Amino acid sequence: MTALLSRREWLRRAGNGFGAMALSGMLAEEAGFAAESVRASHHPAAAQSIIWLFLNGGPSQIDTWDYKPELAKRHGQELRGLDPTTGFFPTAIGPVMTSPFAFRQYGECGHWASELFPHLAHHVDDMAFLHACWADSNNHSPALFQMNSGFTRQGMPCFGAWAAYGLGNVSHNLPSFVVMTDPWQRGLPKGHGQNWTSGFLPHPCQGTVLGAGPHALPYATMPEGMTPERRQQQRDALSTLNREYARQSGFEDRMVDRLATFELAMRMQSAAPEVIDLGSETADTQSLYGLNDPRCAPFGRQCLIARRLVERGVRCVQIFSGGTENEQSWDGHQNIETNHRRFASETDQPIAGLLADLKQRGLLDSTLVICNGEFGRLPIVQRGGSGRDHNPHAFTTWLAGGGIRGGVSFGETDELGFQGIQDRVSIPDLHATLLWQLGLNHERLTYRHQGRDFRLTDVSGRVIREIV
């Protein structure tokens, strides 16, 4: 005869069973989400995540990484044969201007670096430099659109959205694509949210913007009197009502993506505050990113958050340095020395700290870091000041980590750094290479829209295998 159980023993055994049922349910939910959200790559990926550091406004390649001693020899001379429409101000064409910055060689590779980057220059052996990049436009907005989406017109899906669409999301509570704009609140880059839009791709692929300062996530703060339990009840009720409305309205397919976006925002209320809270980071780590230096602390905070995001499975993080207006970004028309010193002092140590931190944590192998702007600058002075005008014919992009060969240079510009003369790199080439490192073949990553198969690289682009 079976012995009768005491009330306490019955509750203990039943509780274990209920706990196992709850655990089973949670695991099933996570497994179902993973199966639905994570997609297979086209080939083994060298990188799991990408951090894109965007120097908004167009930094000067000949004052940063593309050393041209011929500028000093020809300082003050006319640049013959220059098309005056190359820059944005064709009536302000001046003579050749030498760089106001000193250069020296660093690392085993001996790459030349400007005095603007005293911290970052020590990482050249981990970096690959593309010196002959070029763009189609000399105007900020279309150049920004092209660098981000492959097209000079707005409304097309950006790189981060394509990566999210192609690979899905490995994090249940964080988005696949996160954007951080200028931390000094000098405005959004020209084109604003069109630079991180999902375009015709599903809405959850678009970039989620983290603001600057203490209000980075205003929607992640619980209203007064609200508890997590009540918030969850509201979420469940709203989800039920929304899905019922979608079913009855006949727009269920259209609303699925929008509802997924809303629900992700709700889940972020519990996950995102922990990510942006840097209190758990050691003093040494915070110092590494320059958080104790007011000149670069805001950008350093964003770089540190980027590392914490990729640790938690975020696929793509993009950080913009510089805002909208002239001289409030790397757009140094009036005085290239003052402008570039200012913005380099804000970004040099944080970016160097990011590379060092990723490397010492073993994350640089799986995280691809890229840094560039939308175009470069001309080797001549812009009349009326001591700055340089836009130059779409040549700019430098550097990459590190994520399967990229360090300490190498690819491409070459002419003796003044005006245009590429060897191994030129188009923006589709750059996009194809980034996708390849993430395990995606740019020719196979397509989306049918309005009767046509679109892709990020449109009808061109090649993987730059010389640096992978």
N, C-alpha and C positions, 0 to 999 in steps of 0.2 A: 504494500500500500504506500502510495506516494505521500511523503511528509508534507504537511501544510506549510506554506511559506508565511513568514511574518510580513507585516505590511511594509516594514523598512526594506526587507530583502526583495520583495516584489518590485518596489519602486526602483531599487538599485539595478536589478536585472532589466526591467523595462526601460529605464533611462539609458542604459548602454545600447539597447536596441534602437531606441529613438535617435540616439546620437549617431549610430551607424547609418540609419536611414537618412539623416540629415546630411552626413558626410557624403554618402553615395549620391544624393541629389546635387550637392554642390559640385562634386567631381564631374558628374554627368553634364551639368550646366557649363562648366569650364571646358570640358572636352567638346561639347557641342559648339561652343563659341569658337574654340580654336579651329575646329574642322571647317567652320563657316568663314572665319576671318583670315586665316593664314593660307596663302596660296603657294604652290610649288614654284621654285625658280626654274629658269630655262637650263641652267648649268650650275655647278657648285660655285657658291658666292665666296669672294675673297673678303668682302665687307658685309657686316650685318646692319650697320647704321652709317649715316653720313651727317657731318656737321659742316654747314656752308656758312662761311664768314664773308659777308657781302660788304665791301667798302664802297658804299653808295656815293655816287658823284663822279667816279672815274679817277682813281689815283694815277699818278704819273709813273709809268714804267721806267723812265730814264732817271728818275729821282729816288727810286726804291730798289729794284732788283736787276735792272738791265743797264749795267755800267757802260758808258760811252765816253771815253776820254777825248774823242774827236770833238765833242761839244766845246770843251775848253779851248781847243786849238782854233775853232772857227767861231768863237764867241763874237757877236756883233756883225757877222757877215750875213748877207742875204741868202736865203735858201732858194736857189733857182729851180724853176719848174714846178713849184708848189701850186696846186689847184687851190685858189682862195676859198672855195666852197668846202674844203676838207673839214675845217673847223666850223664852229657855230657862228662865229663873228667874222665874216669874210672881209670886212673893212678895217679890221684891227690886226692885220698881219704885220709882225715885226721881224727883226733879224734873229739869227740863231742865238740861243741863250744857254750858257753853261749851267750845270746843276749847282745849286748853292750848298749841296751836301757832300761831305767827304765819303769816299768809298774805301773799303778794304776787304781782303779775302778772309774767309772763315772756313773752318772744318777741314776734314781730309780731302773733300772734293774741291776746296779752294774757290767756292762760289763767291762772287763779289756781292756785297751788301752795303746799303746806305747806312750812314750814322743814325738814321731815323729809327732803326730797329736793333738797339744794342742787346736786347734779350732774345728776340726771335732769330737773330743772325747766328746764334750758337746752335741752332737746330737744323742748319742747312743740309747736314748729312742725312736727315730723315725726310727731306723735301725733294720733290721733283718740280722743276721749273719749265713752264711752257712759255717761251719768250716771243713767239710769233702768232699770238692769238689775234683775231680780227672780228669785227662786227659789221652789220649792214647799215647801221644808222649812227649819225653824229649827234642825235637828239636824245636827251635822257629818257623820256618816257618810252619811245619805241625800242631803245637799246635795252632798257630794263626789262621790257616785255620779252624781247628776244632772248636775253640771258636766262630768264626764268622759265619761259614757255617754248622757246624755239621759234617764235613768230614775233614780228614787230607790231602786230595788231593786238589789241586787248581782247580778253574773253576766252583765250585758249588755256587749257590746263597747264599748270606749271610743273616743274620737275618733281617737287615733293609729292604732288597729287598723282603723277604717273607712277612714282615709286610705291605709294600707298596702294594704288589700284593694282599694280602688278604683283605685289608681295603680300598685301593684306596687313593686318595689325596683330602683333603678338601680345599686346597689352590689353586687358579687359577694361581697365579704368583710366587709361591715358590714350590720347590720340596718336595716330601713326606719324603725323606731321605737325610740328610745332614751330611757330615763328615768333621771334622777339625783335621788336623795332628799336630805333635809337633810344638808348636809356636816358638821354638828357632831354627827351621830349622836344626835339627840334623839328618835329613833324615826321610824317610818314614819307617813304620814298615816293617819287612821282609815279602816278598810277595807282597808288594806295593798295587796296586789297586785290587788285587785278594781278599783282605780283605773286600772290599765293592762292589764287583761285583754283577750284577744281574744274571750272569751265563746264563742259558737257559730261565730264566723268561724274560718278556718284558723289553726292554731297559730303559723305564722311571722309572723302579723300582730300578735302580742302585744308589749308593750314589753319591751325588753331592759334590765335594770337595771345601771347602773354604780355601784359602791359609792363610798364616800368615802375619801380619803387614799391611802396607798401601796398598799392592797390593793383598789383599785378593780376590778381584773380578776384575781382569784386563779387562775382557770382558764386565764389566758393565759400563765402562767409555765411554762416547760419544766421537768419534773422533772429532778433531777440524773441525769446519764448519758444523758439522752434527746437525740437529734439530730433535726433537721428531717426527715432522710431516713427514720429509723426511725419517726417520728411519722406520716409520709405512708404508709408501709407498713402501719402499724396502722390508719390511717383507711381505706385501700383494702380491707383484709381485713374490717374491721368492716362497712363498707358492703355488701360482697358477702354476708356472713353475714346481716345484717339484712334485706336485700331478699329473700334466699332464704327466710328464715323468714316474712316477710310474705306471700310467694307461697304457701307451703305451708300457712300457718295460715288462709288465707281472709280475712285482715283487711288485705289490701294497701292498699285505699283509705284505711282509717283510719290506717295507719302512714306513708303517704307524707309527710304534713305533719310528723309527729314526727321522721322521719328527716331531713327538710329542715332542721328546727330544729337537730338535733344536728350536722349537717354544717356549717351556718353557724357554730355555736359553734367548730368546729374551725378553720374558715378565719379566724375572728376572732383566733385565737392569733397569727397573723402580722401582721394589719392593725391590731388595736385598740391594742396597746402603742405604736405610732407615733403614734396619734391623741392619746393622753393624755400623751405625753411633750412637755412644753412647752419643752424646752431649745432648740428651734430658733426660738422666738419671741424677738423683740428685747426689750431691757430697756424700751424705750419702750412697747411693746405690753403687756408684763406690768404696767408701772406704770399704764397706762390702765385696766386691769381691777382695780386695787387690790391686786395680788399682793404689794406691799411693805408693806401695812397688815394686821396680824394680825386686825383686826376684820372685814375683808371678804375676805381672801385666799381662804378655802375656797370661798365662793360665787363669787368672781371666777374661780377656777380652773375651776369648772363652766361659767360663761358662756363662757370662752375655749375650753373643750373643745367646747361647743355650736357655736361658730363653725367650729371645725375639722371637726366632724361634717357640718355642712351643706355645707361646701366639698367634702367627699368623697361627697356624694350622699345622705346620710341625709335621709329625708323629714320626719320629725317628731322633735323633741327637747323633752322636758318636764322642767323643773327645779322641785323643790319646796323652798320656804323654810319651815322650821318643822316640828316633829315632832308627836307624838301628844298629849302632856299639856297641860293648861291652863298658860298662861304660858310654855310651851316652844314656842309658835307665835305667830301674830298674834292669838291668842284672848285679847284684853286685858280680862278680866272685873274684875280687882282694881285695876289701875292702868294706864290707857290711855297715859299719858305715858311711863312707864318702859318698858312693853312695846313700844310702837311706835318709840320712839327706839332701842331695842336692835336690833330687826329691820330698821329702815330703815338703820341704820349698817352693817349687814351686806350690804345689797343695793343701796343707792343708787348707789354708784360702779361696782360691777360691771355693773349693768344699763345705766347711762349709757355705760360703756366699750364694752359690746356694741353699742349703737346706733351709737356713733361709729365703731367698728372696721368694722362691716358697711357703713356709709355710705362710708367712705374707700376700702374695697376694692371698691366697686361691687356689694356683695351685698345691700344693703338693698332694692333694687328687686325682687329675686327671693326674699327671705326675709321672711315675715310674722312679726312679733313680737307676742305678746299677753301681757298681765299682768292678773291678777285673783285673787280668792279665791272661796270657795264661797258667801258672802253678805256683807252689810255689818253695821253696828252701829247700835244705837238712839241717838237724840239725847239720851237721859236718862242719868243716872248709875245704876249698879247699887248698891243700898244695901249698905253694909258695906265700901265701898272707893271708888275714884275711876276705875272702869272702866266699860265699856259692854257690854250684853248683845247677843245675836245679833239681826239684823234681816234677814229674807228679802225685805222689801218694797223695798229699795233698796240698790244697791251700784254702784261704778264699775268699768268695764273700759276699759283703753286698748289701742290697737293701733297699730302703726307698720310701714311698709314693705309689701312684697308687694302693691302696687297700692292701698293705703289712702291716702285724702286726709289730709294732715297739717294740723295747726293748726285742726281743726274739733271741735265738740262736738255731740252728738246726744242728745236726751232731757233732761228736766228734773225735778228733785224739788221737793217743797214747800219752804217757807221754812225748815224745820228739817232738811231732808234725810231725812225719815222714810219717804216713799214717792214713787214716780214719779207725776207729774201730766200729763206730756206725752211722747209718743213712747217709751213703755215698751218694753223689750227683754227678751224671754224667752230662756231658754237655748236652745231650738230655733232662735230667730232668730239667735243668736250662732253656733251650729253651722252653720246654713245658710250664713251669710256666710263663715265660715272655709273650708268646703268649696268654695264658689263661687270664692274666690280661688285655690284649688288646681286649679280646672278641673273641679270635680265638681258636678253638680246633685243637691241633697239628695233630691229626689223620685224621681230615677232610680237612685240608689245604694241598691240593695236586696239582701237575701239571704233566700232561702227557708229557713225553719226551722220544723219541726213544723207544716207545712201552711200557714204564713202568711209573707207577704213583710214582713220587718222593715227598718226604716231607722233611722239615727241620730236623726232628728228626729221619729220616730213619725208622727203625723198632723197636725203643725202646722209652724210655722217659715216665715219669709220672709227673703230676702236684704236686708240693710240697705243699699240702694243709695245712700242719702244720704252714705255715707262711702267708697264705692268709686269 
